Amino acid sequence: MYLQVFVDGKWININVEITPEYPYGNSQNAFGADFETYSFTFEPVICSGIRIYGKAGGSAGFVGAAELKVIGS
């Protein structure tokens, strides 16, 4: 999984710290409790977009997010 920012018409991977550590696995049991919150912390950047990018997981190839909030410094 990557966090990317959109700068000058290009998506760029940035260094990010994810807390708690994001789980990986092929079953729901490999993941945390329902409604788990993950924080992505990175150096401030001027951009026109932010996205979470990566290969969908599990045998069903799914990905989901209930809420995405960006807090600037």
C-alpha positions in Angstrom: 0.0 0.0 0.0 1.2 3.5 -0.8 0.1 7.0 0.0 0.4 9.2 -3.1 0.1 12.9 -3.7 -0.8 14.6 -7.0 1.9 17.2 -7.9 2.3 18.9 -11.3 0.0 16.4 -13.0 1.7 13.2 -11.6 0.9 10.8 -8.7 4.0 10.5 -6.5 4.6 8.0 -3.7 5.6 9.7 -0.4 7.1 8.3 2.8 4.4 7.7 5.4 4.2 6.2 8.9 1.0 4.2 9.4 -0.2 3.7 13.0 -1.2 1.1 14.1 0.7 -1.0 11.6 -1.7 -1.9 8.8 -2.5 -5.6 8.7 -2.2 -7.8 5.6 -3.9 -11.1 5.1 -6.4 -13.2 3.1 -9.2 -13.4 5.7 -11.2 -11.0 7.8 -9.6 -12.5 10.9 -6.2 -11.2 9.8 -7.5 -7.6 10.3 -8.3 -5.6 13.4 -11.7 -4.9 15.0 -14.5 -3.3 13.0 -14.2 0.4 12.5 -10.4 0.4 13.2 -8.7 3.8 12.6 -5.3 4.1 10.9 -3.3 7.3 10.9 -1.0 8.1 8.0 1.6 10.7 9.1 3.9 12.4 6.6 5.8 15.6 5.9 3.7 18.5 4.7 3.4 18.7 0.9 1.7 21.1 -1.4 -0.5 19.1 -3.7 -3.9 19.0 -5.4 -4.8 15.4 -4.4 -4.1 12.6 -2.0 -4.9 8.9 -2.5 -4.2 5.5 -1.0 -2.9 3.2 -3.7 -2.2 -0.5 -3.8 -3.3 -3.9 -4.8 -6.7 -5.0 -3.5 -6.4 -7.8 -0.9 -7.9 -11.1 -0.2 -9.3 -13.8 -2.4 -12.2 -11.5 -3.3 -9.9 -8.7 -4.3 -11.7 -6.0 -2.2 -10.7 -2.7 -0.7 -12.8 -0.3 1.4 -12.7 2.9 3.3 -15.6 4.3 5.3 -14.0 7.7 5.9 -10.9 9.6 4.8 -10.0 12.8 6.6 -7.1 15.1 5.8 -5.8 17.4 8.6 -3.2 20.0 7.5 -0.6 21.6 9.7 
